[in-house]
Every structure is written in structure tokens, then in C-alpha cells.
């Protein structure tokens, strides 16, 4: 079968808050672990890059006792929900991390599970460092799970369907090794830092739930370029291959590696 490829980027239809938040409790764990690395400073000026629907951005604002918090996201579907969490002190705007520029220096730059979508992390983190105020902090979390079989199966299927036009797995192409982030933070002049690799254990209800998990994130790259009909067929075939490879387990123990990093200027 030759799949039909959309002529548009498909960005407006890829990110669905309902699908993403199906596993909200599991996705929140690294968010709060990352927040726990920060040194709260009352009244700080905070930006949350990749804020999603804004729920956790508002919670972070409260946790940090921040003065002002800006949430930035590129997905209209996510931003459409942020009005529920906006206030005089918490606001949201559309923007792409790759081209975003800070309107003023920030005391805290927070990016949870977002910069993996952006090329050239050395350049990105260097740019973000330039937006920090004196004594500012940066906190970043990125997935490091591209070697898990479900992501490998997705990439293999994408190549079969789309050949060289198959969109790459950005975790594979963009995410560095933990030690490379540590070296980068040091080279950029951060006086203090903490970088760690964490394996998060998720007990999902079944093997098939891993497919629902990646439908909220990694499979969006295929949703963006396939027709609606072909995308449904792609997901069905992907699910079949996942179950064949991993077995139809209930529950299924899903391990997920993530890199958490924090650094502070003097």
C-alpha cells in the first residue's frame, strides 16, 4: 500500500491534550523530580518552555512562589486549554523553542520533555543560558528511551511506509548523552550543576497501552504526514507488531529512561 501524505505540516492536529494526559500521573513524576532540583526564590520570573495545556505550569508557579510565569508552547491544541490556568501572574503564548527569544531575562528557565523536538542542543542550551538573569537557573528534562523496542518498531514501520520521507525519531537524532550535557553546562560557565539519568518504572494495564502512550508523543510525527485513514492503519499495524514482539501482557512493566539536568549561574 502507498500511504497518502498530507500536504501540510499537520501541526494543528498532532498534539491532543486528551491523549497526552491519559498517562498524566506517570508523565508528571519526572516533571516534579525536575522541579525538585530547583532552588525556589520567592518572586522569581519563570518561563516554562513546552508548557502543554498549562496545568503543570500553574502548579509550578505556585510551587516556586514565583512572581511571574510565562508558558510557551507551539501546539495550538495544547494552548487552547491554557485559559483554564491563566491569571494575572501566569500567562501563555505560542512559540517555537527553536526560534523563541526571551522578552526579558528570566530567573528560571524550565523545559520538561520539550527540547528533544529541537535540533542542536548545544546551540539551544547556549542560547537559553543567554536569557538567564544573574544567578539564574536552568532545568531541563529529556527522554532518553529511543533504544526501547517500541520506538525502534515505530521507526522501522515508518521507513517501510514512507521510505526516506519517514520523519526521524527526534530523541535519537537530538538527545545527547548525560555526560555530554554535563560537559556542555560546564563549558557554558554554569558554576553549579546536577545531571542524572533516571529509569522510571511504569506499570501499564497492558502491552497495548504502550501504543496509547506513544500516540500522545512520538507517533505524532507520523500523524502529521499521513492522511487520517492511513494513520489509523499505521497505528493498527504498529500495535500488532508491538504485541507480537513483547507479548500480550497484562499488566506490562514499561521502563522509561530520562535525563534530568539543572544548573545555576553565580
C-alpha positions as CSV (number, residue, x, y, z in Angstrom):
1,X,0.0,0.0,0.0
2,X,1.2,3.5,-0.8
3,X,0.1,5.8,2.0
4,X,-1.3,9.3,1.3
5,X,0.9,12.0,2.7
6,X,-0.7,15.2,3.8
7,X,0.4,18.3,2.0
8,X,0.5,20.4,5.2
9,X,2.7,20.1,8.3
10,X,-0.2,18.7,10.3
11,X,0.9,20.6,13.4
12,X,-2.6,21.8,14.2
13,X,-3.8,18.2,14.6
14,X,-0.9,16.3,16.1
15,X,-1.0,17.2,19.8
16,X,-4.1,16.2,21.6
17,X,-4.3,17.0,25.3
18,X,-6.8,14.2,26.0
19,X,-4.4,11.6,24.5
20,X,-1.3,13.1,26.1
21,X,-2.9,13.3,29.6
22,X,-4.2,9.7,29.6
23,X,-0.9,8.9,31.4
24,X,-0.7,12.2,33.3
25,X,0.3,10.7,36.6
26,X,3.3,8.9,35.0
27,X,4.3,11.9,33.0
28,X,4.1,14.2,36.0
29,X,6.7,12.2,38.0
30,X,9.7,13.5,36.1
31,X,8.2,17.0,36.0
32,X,8.2,17.2,39.7
33,X,11.6,15.5,40.0
34,X,12.9,18.2,37.8
35,X,11.2,20.9,39.7
36,X,12.7,19.5,42.9
37,X,16.2,20.3,41.6
38,X,15.4,24.0,41.5
39,X,16.2,26.3,44.4
40,X,13.0,28.3,44.8
41,X,13.3,32.0,45.0
42,X,10.2,33.9,46.0
43,X,9.1,36.4,43.4
44,X,11.2,34.9,40.6
45,X,10.5,35.4,36.9
46,X,9.9,31.9,35.3
47,X,9.4,30.6,31.8
48,X,8.1,27.1,31.1
49,X,9.1,26.1,27.6
50,X,6.8,23.4,26.3
51,X,4.0,24.2,28.7
52,X,1.4,21.9,27.1
53,X,-2.1,22.6,28.5
54,X,-0.7,24.9,31.2
55,X,-1.9,22.8,34.2
56,X,1.6,22.0,35.4
57,X,2.8,25.4,34.6
58,X,0.3,26.9,37.0
59,X,1.3,24.3,39.6
60,X,5.0,25.1,39.1
61,X,4.3,28.8,39.6
62,X,2.7,28.0,43.0
63,X,5.4,25.6,44.0
64,X,8.1,28.1,43.3
65,X,6.2,31.0,44.9
66,X,7.1,32.8,41.6
67,X,6.3,36.4,40.8
68,X,5.5,35.9,37.1
69,X,5.4,32.8,35.0
70,X,5.2,32.5,31.2
71,X,4.3,29.3,29.5
72,X,5.3,28.8,25.9
73,X,4.2,26.0,23.5
74,X,4.0,25.6,19.8
75,X,0.9,23.4,19.7
76,X,-2.5,25.2,19.3
77,X,-4.3,22.2,20.6
78,X,-2.5,22.3,23.9
79,X,-2.6,26.1,24.2
80,X,-6.4,26.1,23.7
81,X,-6.7,24.6,27.2
82,X,-4.4,27.1,29.0
83,X,-7.1,29.7,29.6
84,X,-8.2,27.5,32.5
85,X,-4.9,28.1,34.2
86,X,-4.1,31.7,33.2
87,X,-4.1,34.5,35.8
88,X,-2.5,37.9,36.3
89,X,0.7,36.2,37.2
90,X,0.6,33.2,34.9
91,X,0.3,33.8,31.1
92,X,0.7,31.8,28.0
93,X,1.9,32.4,24.4
94,X,2.5,30.4,21.3
95,X,6.1,30.0,20.3
96,X,8.7,27.5,19.0
97,X,11.6,26.8,21.2
98,X,13.9,26.7,18.2
99,X,13.2,30.3,17.3
100,X,11.9,31.7,20.6
101,X,13.6,34.7,22.2
102,X,13.1,35.9,25.7
103,X,11.2,39.2,26.2
104,X,13.4,39.9,29.3
105,X,15.9,37.9,31.5
106,X,14.4,35.0,33.5
107,X,15.4,33.8,36.9
108,X,14.3,30.3,36.0
109,X,14.1,28.6,32.6
110,X,12.2,25.3,32.8
111,X,11.9,22.8,29.9
112,X,10.3,19.5,30.8
113,X,10.2,16.9,27.9
114,X,10.2,19.6,25.2
115,X,13.7,20.4,23.8
116,X,14.0,16.8,22.4
117,X,11.9,18.2,19.5
118,X,14.6,20.8,18.7
119,X,17.8,20.2,16.8
120,X,21.3,21.0,18.1
121,X,21.0,21.0,21.9
122,X,24.4,22.6,22.3
123,X,23.3,25.7,20.5
124,X,19.8,25.6,22.1
125,X,21.1,25.4,25.7
126,X,23.7,28.1,24.9
127,X,21.0,30.4,23.6
128,X,18.8,29.7,26.7
129,X,21.7,30.5,29.0
130,X,21.9,33.9,27.4
131,X,18.3,34.6,28.6
132,X,19.1,34.0,32.3
133,X,19.4,36.7,34.8
134,X,22.4,36.9,37.1
135,X,22.1,33.9,39.5
136,X,19.6,32.3,37.1
137,X,18.8,28.6,37.0
138,X,18.0,26.3,34.1
139,X,16.2,22.9,34.5
140,X,15.7,20.6,31.5
141,X,14.3,17.0,31.2
142,X,14.6,15.0,28.0
143,X,13.6,11.4,27.3
144,X,16.4,9.0,26.6
145,X,14.5,6.0,25.6
146,X,15.0,5.6,21.9
147,X,16.6,2.2,22.3
148,X,13.4,0.7,23.7
149,X,11.8,-1.7,21.3
150,X,8.5,0.2,20.9
151,X,10.4,3.2,19.5
152,X,12.5,1.0,17.3
153,X,9.4,-0.7,15.9
154,X,7.8,2.7,15.2
155,X,10.8,3.9,13.2
156,X,11.1,0.6,11.3
157,X,7.4,0.8,10.3
158,X,7.8,4.4,9.3
159,X,10.6,3.5,7.0
160,X,8.5,0.7,5.4
161,X,5.6,3.1,4.8
162,X,7.4,6.3,3.9
163,X,10.9,5.3,2.9
164,X,13.3,8.2,3.1
165,X,10.4,10.6,3.8
166,X,9.8,8.9,7.1
167,X,10.2,11.6,9.9
168,X,13.0,10.7,12.3
169,X,12.8,9.9,16.0
170,X,14.0,13.2,17.4
171,X,15.2,11.5,20.6
172,X,17.6,9.5,18.5
173,X,18.7,12.5,16.4
174,X,18.8,15.3,19.1
175,X,19.3,14.0,22.6
176,X,22.9,13.9,23.9
177,X,24.5,11.6,26.5
178,X,24.2,12.6,30.1
179,X,27.9,13.3,30.4
180,X,27.8,15.5,27.2
181,X,25.2,17.7,28.9
182,X,27.4,17.9,32.0
183,X,30.4,18.9,29.8
184,X,28.2,21.5,28.0
185,X,26.9,23.1,31.1
186,X,30.4,23.4,32.4
187,X,31.7,24.9,29.2
188,X,28.9,27.4,29.2
189,X,30.1,28.7,32.6
190,X,27.5,27.4,35.0
191,X,29.0,27.3,38.5
192,X,26.9,24.5,39.8
193,X,25.1,21.7,38.1
194,X,23.4,18.3,38.5
195,X,22.8,15.8,35.7
196,X,21.4,12.4,36.1
197,X,19.9,9.5,34.2
198,X,16.7,8.1,35.8
199,X,14.8,4.9,34.8
200,X,11.1,5.5,35.5
201,X,9.1,2.3,36.1
202,X,5.6,2.4,34.7
203,X,3.2,-0.5,35.3
204,X,0.7,-0.1,32.4
205,X,-2.5,-2.1,32.3
206,X,-1.4,-4.0,29.2
207,X,1.2,-4.2,26.4
208,X,-1.2,-2.3,24.1
209,X,-1.1,0.7,26.5
210,X,2.5,1.4,25.3
211,X,0.9,2.2,21.9
212,X,-1.5,4.6,23.6
213,X,1.5,6.1,25.4
214,X,3.4,6.9,22.2
215,X,0.3,8.1,20.4
216,X,0.5,11.1,22.7
217,X,4.0,11.9,21.7
218,X,6.3,10.1,19.3
219,X,3.7,8.9,16.8
220,X,2.6,12.5,16.2
221,X,5.4,12.7,13.7
222,X,3.6,10.2,11.5
223,X,0.2,11.7,12.3
224,X,1.5,14.9,10.9
225,X,2.3,13.5,7.4
226,X,-0.2,10.7,6.9
227,X,-3.9,11.0,5.9
228,X,-6.3,10.3,8.8
229,X,-7.2,6.9,7.2
230,X,-3.6,5.9,6.7
231,X,-2.6,7.0,10.2
232,X,-5.3,4.7,11.7
233,X,-3.9,1.8,9.6
234,X,-0.3,2.7,10.7
235,X,-1.3,2.6,14.4
236,X,-3.1,-0.8,14.0
237,X,-0.1,-2.3,12.3
238,X,2.2,-0.8,14.9
239,X,0.1,-2.3,17.7
240,X,0.2,-5.7,16.1
241,X,4.0,-5.6,15.9
242,X,4.4,-4.4,19.5
243,X,2.2,-7.2,20.8
244,X,4.0,-9.7,18.7
245,X,7.4,-8.5,19.9
246,X,6.5,-8.1,23.6
247,X,3.6,-10.5,24.1
248,X,0.1,-9.6,25.2
249,X,1.0,-8.9,28.8
250,X,-1.4,-7.6,31.5
251,X,0.0,-5.7,33.3
252,X,3.0,-4.6,31.3
253,X,6.1,-3.2,33.0
254,X,7.3,-0.3,30.9
255,X,10.7,1.2,31.7
256,X,11.4,4.7,30.6
257,X,14.8,6.4,30.8
258,X,15.0,10.2,31.1
259,X,17.9,12.7,31.6
260,X,17.3,15.4,34.2
261,X,19.7,18.4,34.4
262,X,19.9,21.5,36.5
263,X,22.5,24.3,36.6
264,X,22.9,27.7,38.1
265,X,24.9,30.8,37.4
266,X,26.7,32.7,40.1
